[in-house]
């Protein structure tokens, strides 16, 4: 290399490094905190033009022929999560639970959008058959455990807006229909769809799959809130997290709508255990083990119970629970959480 | 510290180069040794104890060896003792320490370099080093420890005397470093990621197509991983004023496996050839002994990659093939280039299977699938991977052959190319930006699984 060229070379490299580090805010972080702020993860997050760089790489991959970004299949209409493990998760623990407490248990395993919209996947893509998975788990349940076939319900509503396009969760609409079939089995008459007033909270909702892939060519989602003016009212909400007990005023967290995790609107920040009481004057109490799929189904269930205790499946061993105080138990989980927790 | 990381590229390297630039010439060497140790102990300072002990031992042993050169029994004793204790310590540390945080990585590199240095003193090829900082700079020179490549001591000392640190050497060095970085983070990481996906399929369920894709993608991954690291090392060496030899050339599409292995991990093979084969079996006139020595050397080279049976078997097979080529096939291959190229493209793919399979049963299952006795000729999975990655594989193969290098080289020599060099800063700037994008995109896929 000639000297001028060498100088130009060093200048270009120097500018890129300076721009990436200083403009990105690493230095700011460094001043604020201490030396330990310089970690690889921190640098990655704070690199200048982080999102643009990420898109540069992922779009190039897509052009070359890759069909997914960070484990999420990119299709024209929606982002579809790749389901990883083919096995794992059985009903053993649930059976043991029933033997111990003899309270009726209702199990709802919810497939992810990838199972329902399989035909949208790229040709020959690797995909786990979630229908089979759910069937095999259901087949392993003993007496006292009743299984609700969410797969069939959702499958039949395929043409409707039952899953978000950019988020891994189902919509309130999808949750409502599964609630309808579940609550009948649990001995109640479902509140009819007409009674609900639906308000659009946001038409620009970009969910967790978007956050993961930053792929913006898929249309953003609509986030809905269902309210039943004539139904039961919540009287008390207690949120347990570790040693802390916090009294919440509202079930929904409107603050979350201003953040990236808009889905947290439904149930607020995740915690270990929530106890919710309503003004319904019956002695029905539900113990609900759920993952985040349950967040938007809970408002529907609250129309039937005096008290619901919501336990976060992923943290269920942390908190103290007294199942004998409850009249019914429901386990509501997505396949992936189920596999993680009951492997 | 991982050198293909944002921390190193964006913060540590610029600071290090700036400090090195302003250090007075006299203490530049001390600065280099100091920074090598600092990088080595990054995150867990306890790690530097072993290489420090090794350095002190080699320094002392070198001086002793020189002093007792005339008294054969003593010097012989020292050299045998050194070999046994260092090899033993190396095997012990490599296999016993499982915890990533304290694993003395690069242990193979500085142990073999240290032994090479002692052999050199013993055989009176060079003097013992009196300046511990020069010896330390050689043993633990961070580009080589972090990135593979064994360098001979005499060459290093020569370089050390002539080393110069100028704008030109710095920018030349950085340009090699950035190319190496791209080979590692753009190509190797992508191939590595696809390989991980493919590895989730059990070999028994693989079709012929899938099995072949798996080994081809693995071989591309391994090549670009090792090449990328050793090119980064060469570039860093140049930044600090050293001209290090190339460790990899373009091994694919050669017409014999001999030619392939001649451009694969060159510095390692020449170390074993010089100190092990020629040192022990060199003077033996019996033909079969020298043949056995040759094969044994390749088994040991296999052991360099790991202590599993598969690696030893890989070395054994390579040794036999190379020997057979030397004895029977040499003439034939030269005449029939295409047949040679096809054979060189196919056989090594079967051998790479030994690198990534967990045990021999798994290797056999892969081989079965590759031969067409697995789950059919092709299946949906195979087609999916082929369609998704064919462009990437072809690009990788093209870059791995000398066709690509030749074009680049011819371009730089031609007058027209000289003018185009003006745009090099911009082109490499773009390449660096793409490297940054790749680094923040995904998890690092590391060759530390090799535990070198």
Interface residues (C-beta under 8 A of the other chain):
Chain A: X1 X2 X3 X5 X6 X7 X8 X9 X10 X11 X12 X13 X14 X15 X16 X17 X20 X21 X38 X39 X40 X43 X44 X47 X50 X53 X54 X56 X57 X58 X60 X61 X64 X65 X66 X67 X70 X122 X123 X124 X125 X126
Chain B: X2 X5 X6 X7 X9 X10 X11 X14 X167 X168 X170 X171 X172 X174 X175 X178 X190 X197 X380 X381 X383 X384 X387 X388 X389 X390 X391 X392 X395 X421 X422 X424 X425 X426 X428 X429 X432 X433 X434 X436 X437 X438 X439 X440 X441 X442
